[in-house]
Amino acid sequence: MQLPDDFETLSEAGDFQKPPPDSYVCKVVLSKATLSKSGRPMLVLDLDIAEGPFSGWYTRDNDHRADMGYDPKWLRMYQLSDGKSAGLFKRLLKNFERSNAGYDLAEHCNGKIFDEKSLKGLLIGVLCDGEEFEHNGKILLSIKPNKSYSVDQIHKGVPPIARIQGIDGSWRYVTEPTPTRAREPPKEKSGNELPDEEEFDIPFL
C-alpha cells in the first residue's frame, strides 16, 4: 500500500466529535416546501452550523460521506405552517428577517405565497435538542432542531438549556457545559416535559 505523498507532514486525525445538543447559529443549505406525513404544509430546511467550534461540521462530514459513497446528511429542521403551528412558522420567518441585514420578508411574498428558496444562504439561530436511539446494541445520540431564534438571541444566550429525549421517551436537561451554555438547567422544571410549543406530528428522522 502506498503512503500519501505528504505522510511525513500530515496531521493525525483527532476524535470524531459530533455537535452536542445546544443552541447554534446555522446557515441554510437548502429550503423546500412540502407536506408532512399527515398532509399538512411544511417548510424543510437543511442547515449547517455557521459559527463556533462546530462551524462547517456537516459540510466536512458530508465530504467524508461522499468519499464513502453515502448521500449527504444535514441538520434538518421541519416547521409546519398551519393550524397551531402558524405562529411558530411566522416566528421562524421573522427570525430570518432579524438575523440577516437587508433581507425583507415582504419582498419575497406574493400575496399568500412565500418564496421559500429565498432562505438559502441565510443565517438563523436554532435550539437543538437531543434524541437517544439504539443502533447495533449501542445507545447513540443525535441532535434535532427544536425552535428558531435570531442570531442576536443566540449570541446573548437567550435560548433555554437544550434537552435530551432518552431511549425510554423521558426528557432531561443537558448538564455538561457546551459552547453556548455553561450554567446549570433550571431546578424548578421537570426533565420529563415535552419542549414548549413543539408539535410531534413529524417524528424525529
C-alpha positions as CSV (number, residue, x, y, z in Angstrom):
1,M,0.0,0.0,0.0
2,Q,1.4,3.4,-1.0
3,L,1.6,6.1,1.7
4,P,0.2,9.6,1.0
5,D,2.7,12.0,-0.6
6,D,2.6,14.3,2.4
7,F,2.6,11.5,5.0
8,E,5.6,12.9,7.0
9,T,3.9,16.3,7.5
10,L,0.3,15.1,7.6
11,S,-1.6,15.7,10.9
12,E,-3.2,12.8,12.6
13,A,-7.0,12.7,12.7
14,G,-8.4,13.6,16.1
15,D,-11.5,12.1,17.7
16,F,-14.7,12.4,15.7
17,Q,-16.8,14.6,18.0
18,K,-20.3,15.3,16.9
19,P,-22.1,18.6,17.8
20,P,-23.9,18.2,21.2
21,P,-27.4,19.4,22.0
22,D,-27.1,23.2,22.2
23,S,-28.0,26.5,20.6
24,Y,-26.3,27.2,17.2
25,V,-26.1,29.9,14.6
26,C,-26.8,28.0,11.3
27,K,-26.7,28.7,7.6
28,V,-29.4,27.4,5.2
29,V,-28.1,25.0,2.6
30,L,-31.4,24.0,1.2
31,S,-35.0,25.2,1.7
32,K,-38.1,23.5,0.3
33,A,-41.9,23.4,0.8
34,T,-43.5,20.0,1.1
35,L,-46.2,18.2,3.0
36,S,-46.0,16.3,6.3
37,K,-47.0,12.7,6.6
38,S,-50.5,13.8,7.6
39,G,-50.7,16.1,4.6
40,R,-50.0,19.4,6.3
41,P,-48.0,22.2,4.6
42,M,-44.4,22.2,5.9
43,L,-41.1,24.0,5.4
44,V,-38.0,21.8,5.4
45,L,-34.6,23.4,6.0
46,D,-31.2,21.7,5.6
47,L,-28.7,23.5,7.8
48,D,-25.0,23.6,8.6
49,I,-23.5,25.2,11.7
50,A,-22.1,28.6,10.8
51,E,-20.3,29.7,14.0
52,G,-18.3,28.3,16.9
53,P,-16.1,25.2,17.3
54,F,-18.5,23.1,15.1
55,S,-18.7,25.6,12.2
56,G,-19.0,23.7,8.9
57,W,-19.2,20.3,10.7
58,Y,-21.9,19.0,8.4
59,T,-20.1,20.1,5.2
60,R,-17.0,18.3,6.4
61,D,-19.0,15.2,7.4
62,N,-20.7,15.2,4.0
63,D,-17.4,15.3,2.2
64,H,-16.4,12.2,4.2
65,R,-19.8,10.6,3.4
66,A,-19.3,11.3,-0.3
67,D,-15.9,9.5,-0.2
68,M,-17.7,6.5,1.3
69,G,-20.5,6.6,-1.3
70,Y,-23.2,7.9,1.1
71,D,-25.8,10.6,0.5
72,P,-25.3,13.9,2.3
73,K,-27.0,14.4,5.7
74,W,-27.6,17.9,7.0
75,L,-29.0,19.3,10.2
76,R,-32.7,19.2,9.1
77,M,-35.4,21.4,10.6
78,Y,-39.1,20.9,10.0
79,Q,-41.7,23.6,10.5
80,L,-45.4,23.1,9.9
81,S,-47.1,26.3,8.7
82,D,-50.8,25.8,9.5
83,G,-53.1,25.5,12.5
84,K,-51.4,25.8,15.9
85,S,-48.0,25.8,14.2
86,A,-48.7,29.0,12.2
87,G,-47.3,31.2,15.0
88,L,-44.1,29.2,15.1
89,F,-43.8,29.4,11.3
90,K,-44.2,33.2,11.4
91,R,-41.6,33.3,14.3
92,L,-39.1,31.4,12.1
93,L,-39.5,33.7,9.1
94,K,-39.3,36.8,11.3
95,N,-36.1,35.5,12.9
96,F,-34.6,35.1,9.4
97,E,-35.5,38.8,8.8
98,R,-34.0,39.8,12.2
99,S,-30.8,37.8,11.5
100,N,-29.9,38.9,8.0
101,A,-29.3,42.6,7.2
102,G,-31.1,43.6,4.0
103,Y,-33.4,40.6,4.0
104,D,-37.0,41.9,3.7
105,L,-39.6,39.2,4.2
106,A,-42.3,41.3,2.3
107,E,-40.1,41.3,-0.8
108,H,-40.4,37.5,-1.0
109,C,-44.1,37.2,-0.5
110,N,-46.6,37.4,-3.4
111,G,-50.0,37.6,-1.6
112,K,-50.2,34.4,0.4
113,I,-47.3,32.8,-1.4
114,F,-43.8,32.8,0.2
115,D,-40.7,32.1,-1.8
116,E,-39.0,29.6,0.5
117,K,-36.0,29.4,-1.8
118,S,-35.1,32.9,-0.7
119,L,-33.9,31.5,2.6
120,K,-31.0,29.6,1.0
121,G,-27.7,31.1,2.3
122,L,-29.3,33.0,5.2
123,L,-28.4,32.7,8.9
124,I,-30.7,31.6,11.6
125,G,-30.5,30.7,15.3
126,V,-31.6,27.2,16.3
127,L,-32.1,25.4,19.6
128,C,-31.2,21.8,19.0
129,D,-32.4,19.1,21.5
130,G,-31.0,15.6,21.6
131,E,-32.6,12.2,21.0
132,E,-31.2,8.9,22.0
133,F,-31.6,5.9,19.7
134,E,-30.3,2.4,19.6
135,H,-28.0,1.1,16.9
136,N,-26.3,-2.3,16.9
137,G,-26.9,-2.7,20.6
138,K,-25.5,0.8,21.5
139,I,-27.3,3.9,22.7
140,L,-26.3,6.8,20.4
141,L,-27.3,10.5,20.4
142,S,-28.5,12.7,17.5
143,I,-29.4,16.4,17.6
144,K,-32.7,17.7,16.2
145,P,-33.6,21.4,15.7
146,N,-36.5,22.3,18.0
147,K,-37.1,26.1,17.8
148,S,-35.8,29.1,16.0
149,Y,-34.2,32.2,17.4
150,S,-32.5,35.3,15.9
151,V,-28.7,35.2,15.6
152,D,-28.5,38.0,18.2
153,Q,-30.5,36.0,20.7
154,I,-28.0,33.1,20.3
155,H,-25.1,35.5,20.9
156,K,-26.9,36.8,24.0
157,G,-27.7,33.3,25.4
158,V,-31.4,33.7,25.3
159,P,-32.5,30.2,24.3
160,P,-33.1,27.8,27.2
161,I,-30.9,24.8,28.1
162,A,-31.1,22.1,25.5
163,R,-32.8,18.8,26.5
164,I,-32.3,15.2,25.6
165,Q,-35.1,12.7,25.0
166,G,-33.9,9.4,26.4
167,I,-34.4,6.0,24.8
168,D,-37.3,5.5,27.2
169,G,-39.1,8.6,26.0
170,S,-38.4,10.8,29.1
171,W,-36.7,14.2,28.8
172,R,-33.8,15.5,30.8
173,Y,-31.7,18.7,30.6
174,V,-28.2,18.8,29.2
175,T,-25.9,19.3,32.3
176,E,-22.5,19.3,30.7
177,P,-21.0,22.7,29.7
178,T,-21.4,23.3,25.9
179,P,-20.1,26.1,23.6
180,T,-23.0,28.4,24.4
181,R,-24.2,27.1,27.8
182,A,-22.1,26.7,31.0
183,R,-24.8,27.2,33.6
184,E,-27.0,24.5,35.2
185,P,-30.5,24.0,33.9
186,P,-33.4,25.5,36.0
187,K,-34.2,23.3,39.0
188,E,-38.0,24.1,39.0
189,K,-38.8,22.3,35.8
190,S,-39.2,18.6,35.2
191,G,-36.9,16.8,32.7
192,N,-39.9,14.8,31.6
193,E,-41.8,17.7,30.0
194,L,-42.1,18.0,26.2
195,P,-40.4,21.0,24.6
196,D,-42.7,24.1,24.8
197,E,-45.0,24.6,21.8
198,E,-43.4,21.7,20.0
199,E,-45.7,19.5,17.8
200,F,-44.7,15.9,17.2
201,D,-46.8,15.4,14.1
202,I,-43.4,14.9,12.4
203,P,-41.3,12.2,14.1
204,F,-37.6,12.5,14.5
205,L,-35.9,11.2,11.4
